[in-house]
Amino acid sequence: MLIHIDNSNLECYFNLSQHYEADFSSLTGKRPNYRGLYDVTPINPTHPGFLWVLPDGTPAGFIVLDIGKERLDIAEFYVIPTERNKGLGRKMAFAAFDKYPGKWQVRQISGAEKAYAFWVSVISQYTSGDFTNATEPDEEWGSVRIQKFISIR
């Protein structure tokens, strides 16, 4: 179940984000601060976030969106390792695309091959193949792979 991140579960998002940031640190170059913690994307009106919670109450992942630009964007996306390859990520992505119809983009940093394969598969299924897939320069990450499509559900 996808639930909105708010003050009642913000700590859960922060804790899961530490694993996410550590997983990608070899690609992003991010390092933890003096307390051993990574900076994470803040949840705010232009960056709403959602946790995926399993029926037993276990938080299994999160998605943070950037809805403050011309195209909606996946800012952060994480599924805990024990729940990967079970369709959970696909469900999370579809739920986000359905919740926010409009123009979307999804970017993958250079070197994130598994993420790239995942997103191309998910977006291809969601759009029945109606999307673009290119490599473009990105202010934040340098050269990225990027998929663009329109959600109309």
N, C-alpha and C positions, 0 to 999 in steps of 0.2 A: 504494500500500500504506500502510495506517495503522500507524504504529509509536509505541509509548509514549515519551513524553519522559522521559528520565532524565539522569544526569550526563554520559553520553557524547554527547548531542545537545542539551543545554540551551542551549549557545551559539547553535546554529542557531535555536532558538525565540526567544531573546532578539533576535537580529538581525532575523528576520522580523517580530517584534512592533514593532520600531521603525517599519517601513513601515505596519503596521496602525494604530498609534497616530497617526502623522502623517496618514494618510488621514482619520481620524475627528476630528482635533483641532478642525476648524471647528465640529463639532457638540458635542463634549464639553467644549471649552474648555481641554483639557490643553495644557500647555507643557513643553518639554524642561527638564531641570535644567541646572545650570551647565556640565556637560560636553556638553550638546547631546543628551542621551539622555532618552527617556521612561521613566517608571516603568511596569512591566508586571505583569500578574497573576502572582504566584508559583505555581510548580508545587508542590503538596503533596498530602497524602492526601485533602483535601476538594476540591482543584482539580487533578484529573489532566489531563494534556495529551497530545495526540497530533499527530505530524507526518504529513503525507501526502507520501510520497516516490515520485517517478516511477520507472519501470523503469530509467532511466539513472542513478539516484541523486540527481537534482535534487529538493531540497525544494520542494514546490509549494503548501504551505499548512499551517495548523494549526487545531486546535480545542482549547479548554480548557473543561472542564465544571465546574460547581459541583454537587457531589453531597452537600453537607452540609446541605441543607434538605429540607423536606417534598416539594418538587417538584425534580426534576433540572432544570438550567438550562444553557443555552449561555452561558458567561461571555465567551468570545472566539472569533472565527471569522474566518479569513482565507484567501483564495486569491490567489496572486500574479497580477498583471494578465494575463500571457501565457497563463495557464491558465483564465481566466474564460470563461463561456459555452460550456464543453465538457462539462459534466456532472460535473466533478470535485467541486464543492461539494455537489451532491446525493449523490454517493457517500460523501463524508466524513460528511455529516449522517446518512444512513441507517446507516452503520457505527456511529456513536455511539449512535443510538437503539436499534439491535439489541444493542449491547454492554451497555447499561444499561436493561433493561426497567423500566417503572414510569411514574409520573406525571411529565410533562414540562411545561416552559414555555419559550418562546423570546420574548425581548423585543427591540424595536427602538426606539432613541432617536428622538425627534422630528426629522424632517428626513431620516432615512435611508430614502428612498423605494425605492431599488434593493434595499436589504436587506429591506425589508418585502415587496416583490413576490417576491423570491427565497424568503423563508421561508414565505409563504403558499402558494406553488406547491409547494415541497418537502413541507411538512407535509400539504397536501391530498393529494398523491400517496401519501405514506407511510401516511396513515390512511384513505385512500379517502373523504376529506371529513369524517371524524368528529373534529372539533376545534372549539374555540371561538376566536373572534377578537374582541378587544375593545380598548378604550383604558382604561388604569388609571393611577392615581398610582403612582410608584415612588420610593422613598427616595433612590436613587442618581442617577437620571436625570430626575426630574420625571415628566411625563406620557409614557407609553410605549404602543406597540401591543404586544399580548401574545397569543400563541397558546398554548392549553393542550390537551393530549391525553395519551393513555396509549399507551405502547409495550408491546406484548405478544408480540413476536416472539422 
